[in-house]
Amino acid sequence: MFDFTKEEYERIKEKAMLNDELSKIFEMKIKGCSNTEIAYKLHLSDRTFDRRLRLLKKKIMRVI
């Protein structure tokens, strides 16, 4: 799902108007971090992380 080039990442980040939290999630997913690892590092519960990830995917789908 998150296999983008640096240019694609920057374009998506800009056009989707990602907030800081979603930008961090997006960047960490691109780097190959697991969902559990990201949730832990951002101090999010698994359920909250899942909601944020769904929102991120929606925003990405709108711009690609």
TORTINU-919021 format. One record per residue (C-alpha): residue number from 1; residue in one letter; z, y, x. Coordinates in steps of 0.5 Angstrom, whole numbers, plus 500, padded with zeros to 3 digits. Each point is the difference from the previous one (the first is absolute). Layout:
<nr NUM rest a Z Z Y Y X X>;
...
This chain:
<nr 1 rest m Z 500 Y 500 X 500>;
<nr 2 rest f Z 502 Y 505 X 505>;
<nr 3 rest d Z 494 Y 499 X 506>;
<nr 4 rest f Z 498 Y 507 X 501>;
<nr 5 rest t Z 497 Y 504 X 506>;
<nr 6 rest k Z 504 Y 506 X 502>;
<nr 7 rest e Z 495 Y 504 X 497>;
<nr 8 rest e Z 500 Y 497 X 493>;
<nr 9 rest y Z 508 Y 500 X 501>;
<nr 10 rest e Z 500 Y 508 X 501>;
<nr 11 rest r Z 495 Y 501 X 494>;
<nr 12 rest i Z 504 Y 495 X 495>;
<nr 13 rest k Z 506 Y 504 X 502>;
<nr 14 rest e Z 497 Y 507 X 499>;
<nr 15 rest k Z 496 Y 498 X 494>;
<nr 16 rest a Z 506 Y 496 X 496>;
<nr 17 rest m Z 505 Y 506 X 502>;
<nr 18 rest l Z 505 Y 495 X 502>;
<nr 19 rest n Z 507 Y 502 X 501>;
<nr 20 rest d Z 504 Y 499 X 506>;
<nr 21 rest e Z 503 Y 493 X 498>;
<nr 22 rest l Z 493 Y 497 X 497>;
<nr 23 rest s Z 497 Y 503 X 507>;
<nr 24 rest k Z 505 Y 496 X 504>;
<nr 25 rest i Z 499 Y 493 X 496>;
<nr 26 rest f Z 493 Y 501 X 500>;
<nr 27 rest e Z 500 Y 501 X 508>;
<nr 28 rest m Z 505 Y 494 X 501>;
<nr 29 rest k Z 496 Y 495 X 495>;
<nr 30 rest i Z 494 Y 502 X 505>;
<nr 31 rest k Z 504 Y 498 X 506>;
<nr 32 rest g Z 501 Y 494 X 497>;
<nr 33 rest c Z 508 Y 501 X 498>;
<nr 34 rest s Z 502 Y 495 X 495>;
<nr 35 rest n Z 503 Y 503 X 493>;
<nr 36 rest t Z 507 Y 497 X 501>;
<nr 37 rest e Z 500 Y 504 X 507>;
<nr 38 rest i Z 497 Y 506 X 497>;
<nr 39 rest a Z 505 Y 500 X 494>;
<nr 40 rest y Z 506 Y 499 X 505>;
<nr 41 rest k Z 497 Y 506 X 505>;
<nr 42 rest l Z 499 Y 505 X 494>;
<nr 43 rest h Z 507 Y 498 X 497>;
<nr 44 rest l Z 497 Y 498 X 494>;
<nr 45 rest s Z 501 Y 494 X 495>;
<nr 46 rest d Z 495 Y 494 X 499>;
<nr 47 rest r Z 499 Y 503 X 493>;
<nr 48 rest t Z 499 Y 507 X 502>;
<nr 49 rest f Z 496 Y 498 X 506>;
<nr 50 rest d Z 495 Y 496 X 495>;
<nr 51 rest r Z 500 Y 506 X 495>;
<nr 52 rest r Z 498 Y 505 X 506>;
<nr 53 rest l Z 495 Y 494 X 503>;
<nr 54 rest r Z 496 Y 500 X 493>;
<nr 55 rest l Z 500 Y 508 X 499>;
<nr 56 rest l Z 497 Y 500 X 507>;
<nr 57 rest k Z 495 Y 495 X 499>;
<nr 58 rest k Z 498 Y 504 X 493>;
<nr 59 rest k Z 499 Y 506 X 504>;
<nr 60 rest i Z 496 Y 496 X 505>;
<nr 61 rest m Z 495 Y 497 X 495>;
<nr 62 rest r Z 499 Y 507 X 497>;
<nr 63 rest v Z 497 Y 503 X 507>;
<nr 64 rest i Z 496 Y 494 X 502>;
